[in-house]
């Protein structure tokens, strides 16, 4: 199980790096062409935007797995260890619920937009919205694992889903 999680984590990191590199190359090339030759690649802006969306949602899964999303721990830092663990499980359950709603909303939008096409690239917009489904499901699974660790003896103090 741990190897599947590690491989998925590394694949997400690779996707984020590829998206960032491709975005950088496209924007730089388009800018260079625009200012030197008065010519630009029409689909460059649109593809960069699509890659940005995928990068952000895949990065959200990575941030959730590493536990680096912004959180306010003013209350939890002052609680005893057992109460803190229970409160964190409740928070993870609520976050899991929100992520499930996010995934469902992404599914609805993907279904609606599979027949809508981007103007410059003619790519179905459902492909862009599918990143929301993947992100919602991924973050939901991470929260599920964190909630389950509370009820498994000796697992409550483990880190994010990547550990």
C-alpha positions, 0 to 999 in steps of 0.5 A: 500500500505504501508503495502505491501511495509513494508512486502516486505522490511522485507521479503528482510531483512529476505532473506539477513539474512538467506543467510548470516547465511547459507553462514557462516554455510556452509563455517565454516562447510566446513573449519572445515571438511577440516582441521580436517577430510581431507573431504569437502562438494563439493556443499558447495562452490557453494551453498555459491556463489549462496547465496552470489549473492542472498544476494547482489542483495536483499541487493541492493534493501534494500539499494535503499529503504533506500537511502544509495547507494553512491552518490555525492551531491556536486552539489545538496547540493548547489541548491535551494530546488525546483531545487534540487527536480527536479534534484533528480527526473531526476536522479531517472528517469535515475536510473529507466532506468538503473534498467530496463535495468538491469532487462531486461539483467537479464531476457535474462541471466535467459532464456539462463541459465535455461538449464545450470546446476551448476557442483556440485549441478546440480542447473539450473543457471537460478535460480541464474540469476533470482536474477538480475531480482528481483533486477532490478524490485525492484529498478526500482519500488523504483525509480518510487515511488520517481519520482512520489512523485515529482508530488504529492503535499506534497510528494516531501520531503518524504524519500526512498521507505521504508518510 
